Amino acid sequence: MKRFFYCLCVVLCAMSCSKGGEPVVCCGHLDNYVDFPSRYVSPRTVRVWTPTCYDPSKRYEVLYMHDGKMLFDASVTWNHQEWGVDEVVDSLISCGAIRECIVVGIDNTDERISDYCPDDIVQYLPAGSSVYRGLASQGNAYLSFLVDEVKPFVDSVYSTYVDREHTWVLGSSCGGLISSYALCKYSDVFGGAACMSTHCTLAYPHPDAVDSLVVRAYRTYLEEHLPSANSALLYMDNGDKTLDSFYGESQHALNVMLYQHGWDSAHYMYRYFPGAAHCEDDWRARLDVPLKFLLGK
């Protein structure tokens, strides 16, 4: 079992989209900004998807998503899976289930784990902890890239609402982790976050280390730094297969903490998906749930 967990974590760390080529979308339009420069992190591609209904004379809400190359086209992803963001979002807009929005996908690099590692949560680990030994956390730098460089660019080129009430962040696995962190660090920028299959162990520890150190540090950080109850939207979920099979107990403890601090069902949604694994196919299958929660009419 520990070897199984370790191998999955290695795959998790290596999700750098090794196949070549650029995604092709079925719905809407995708602009790819290759080697987007940054003062904070290494250059990577930023992908801006606009829906079929896009009209520059109107304004659109913006959803920021991580692991951008995994979002649109399975033929160019490392595992031949995709989120189907263009089909799912365009369909939900067309049927009136969600408000009109633009999706910004930010590619990961071979520094994915460091980029999605929240600096401040690491500081909540016990002194001398070896769980993150050798891991250079740069979540603060990654979020500075998103907020100070990517967002101003998107807002200047596309017809967007710029305020927090129309700006959202969504990710899965370690992308779910950095999304919850973004809501803590930049609650003035993001009105809500969706965190699917949130992986807060971030690398190599076996399950015994996870609950005793990392999950507790993550929960304590959220308890102290999330926006005040019901002042934002927060969505979390998990399945029970592959890596998701490790999340149930810690997610339950996090749910209890949030409810005790006054979060109600209109502002915090948790969903459990039995049979769902830690993969893009299963995130795609339920993507409509967090989208309707954040952007529903």
Buried (B, 14 or more C-beta within 10 A) or exposed (E): EEEEBEEBBEBBBEBBBEEEEEBEBEBBEBEBBEEBEBEBBBBBBBBBBBBEEBEEEEBBBBBBBBBBBBBBBBEBBBBEBBBBBBBBBBBBBEEEBBBBBBBBBBBBBEBBBBBBBBBBBBEBBEEEBEBBEEBEBBBBBBBBBBBEBBBEBBBEEBBBBBEBEBBBBBBBBBBBBBBBBBBBBBBEBBBBBBBBBBBBBBBBBEBEBBBBBBBBBBBEBBEEBBBEBBEBBBBBBBBBBBBBBBBEEBBEBBBEBBBEBEBEEEBBBBBBBEEBBBBBBBBBBBBBBBBBBBBEE
